[in-house]
Amino acid sequence: MKYTVCIIILVFLTGCSVISKSIRSEVDRTITLPMVQANPDAFKNKKVIWGGIVLSSKNLAEKTVIEVLQTPLDRSDRVTDKEKSLGRFLVESSVYMDTFLYKTGKEITVAGVIKGATIQKIGERDYIYPVIEPIQMRVFEPYKEPVYEPSPLWPWWHYPPYNPYYPYPNKYYNPYYPPR
């Protein structure tokens, strides 16, 4: 029993990544999106794990392209802070991927190889998109934080007084109270 509890605690402390261990061991975590945008040729064929929010996905004749708004990842390689983005990147796969699974608003984690960069327009401005060829990808529904609202009838300082005879008004109406 002691060993089972120790193993469970160890699993929770080490954390579990959504990307396999063999791929994580080959990845260079120091490579960031702005570094690749500044010098794409220096980082070609390097493996990275990036994640973010899917902005669009489309199937073309020879590939599937997913546009992602990059966000920081936590220990388990899941999206953490959606408001701290360093930019956008493209995931290009020669394998058909169903765009329903990779629809706008979903969170995505991609382990892949940097294939360079491409310039596309965002509005009227040219933007340098780093391009990743995926090795492994995971898609998640966005986490919805629970909404906690105080009860409008009884705030915490106005709980009704404790009545041991509830639901009966007093001990004389309680059918389970011993007779006198």
Secondary structure, DSSP 8 states (H G I E B T S, - for coil): -HHHHHHHHHHHHH---SS-HHHHTT--TT--HHHHHH-GGGGTT-EEEEEEEEEEEEE-SS-EEEEEEEE-B-TTS-B--TT---EEEEEEESS---TTTT-TT-EEEEEEEEEEEEEEEETTEEEEEEEEEEEEEEEE-----------SS--GGG-----TTTTSSSGGG-TTS---
